[in-house]
Amino acid sequence: MYTSFYRGEIRGEGISISLYPPKNWKGKHLPLFAPTHELLNWWKASAQDTAAQKEYTREFRKTLDSRQQLIQLWMRKQKENPQDIT
């Protein structure tokens, strides 16, 4: 498993985990790991300072925690068919 940005190198299958992938994105889209629309909008409207970063991180962790069963299911599926993904 590799991380990159949209114009970076893609090894194996490309999977977007952002809420809104670029319009020219040709790979899969998996918003399971993305923030909610509400959290993203809150962040954009915030001061984006240290306090806002802490609040965003706390709320995003809550979101990921609530998706833990789905995330674990996705991870098990990846282990059954290991391949490079970015």
C-alpha positions as CSV (number, residue, x, y, z in Angstrom):
1,M,0.0,0.0,0.0
2,Y,1.4,3.4,-1.0
3,T,0.3,6.9,-0.6
4,S,0.6,9.7,-3.1
5,F,-1.1,12.8,-4.5
6,Y,-3.1,12.9,-7.6
7,R,-0.3,13.9,-9.9
8,G,2.2,11.6,-8.2
9,E,3.3,8.1,-9.0
10,I,0.6,5.4,-8.8
11,R,1.9,1.9,-8.1
12,G,-0.7,-0.8,-8.9
13,E,-4.3,0.2,-8.6
14,G,-5.1,3.9,-7.9
15,I,-7.7,4.5,-5.2
16,S,-8.9,7.9,-4.3
17,I,-9.8,8.3,-0.6
18,S,-10.7,12.0,-0.7
19,L,-14.3,13.1,-0.6
20,Y,-14.2,14.6,-4.0
21,P,-11.6,13.1,-6.4
22,P,-10.5,15.3,-9.4
23,K,-12.8,15.2,-12.4
24,N,-10.1,13.5,-14.5
25,W,-9.6,10.7,-11.9
26,K,-9.7,7.3,-13.6
27,G,-9.1,5.1,-10.6
28,K,-11.5,3.8,-8.0
29,H,-13.1,6.1,-5.4
30,L,-13.3,4.9,-1.8
31,P,-14.7,7.7,0.4
32,L,-14.7,5.4,3.4
33,F,-11.5,7.1,4.5
34,A,-12.7,10.7,3.7
35,P,-14.2,13.2,6.1
36,T,-17.9,13.9,6.0
37,H,-19.3,16.7,3.9
38,E,-20.2,18.5,7.1
39,L,-16.7,18.2,8.6
40,L,-15.1,19.3,5.4
41,N,-17.4,22.4,5.1
42,W,-16.7,23.2,8.8
43,W,-13.0,23.1,8.1
44,K,-13.2,25.3,5.1
45,A,-15.2,27.9,7.1
46,S,-12.9,27.7,10.2
47,A,-9.9,29.8,11.0
48,Q,-7.7,26.8,10.1
49,D,-5.5,27.6,13.1
50,T,-4.1,25.2,15.7
51,A,-7.4,25.1,17.7
52,A,-9.3,24.3,14.5
53,Q,-6.8,21.6,13.5
54,K,-7.2,19.9,16.9
55,E,-11.0,20.0,16.6
56,Y,-10.9,18.7,13.0
57,T,-8.6,15.9,14.1
58,R,-10.8,14.9,17.0
59,E,-14.0,14.9,14.8
60,F,-12.3,13.1,12.0
61,R,-11.1,10.4,14.4
62,K,-14.7,10.0,15.6
63,T,-15.8,9.6,12.0
64,L,-13.2,6.9,11.3
65,D,-14.0,5.2,14.6
66,S,-17.7,5.0,13.6
67,R,-16.6,3.3,10.3
68,Q,-14.2,0.8,12.0
69,Q,-16.2,-2.3,11.0
70,L,-16.3,-1.3,7.3
71,I,-12.6,-0.4,7.4
72,Q,-11.7,-3.7,8.9
73,L,-13.8,-5.5,6.3
74,W,-12.1,-3.6,3.5
75,M,-8.6,-4.4,5.0
76,R,-9.4,-8.1,5.3
77,K,-10.5,-8.1,1.6
78,Q,-7.2,-6.5,0.6
79,K,-5.3,-9.2,2.5
80,E,-7.2,-11.9,0.6
81,N,-6.0,-10.5,-2.7
82,P,-2.8,-8.7,-2.0
83,Q,-1.7,-6.3,-4.7
84,D,0.0,-2.9,-4.9
85,I,-2.4,0.0,-4.4
86,T,-1.8,3.7,-4.1
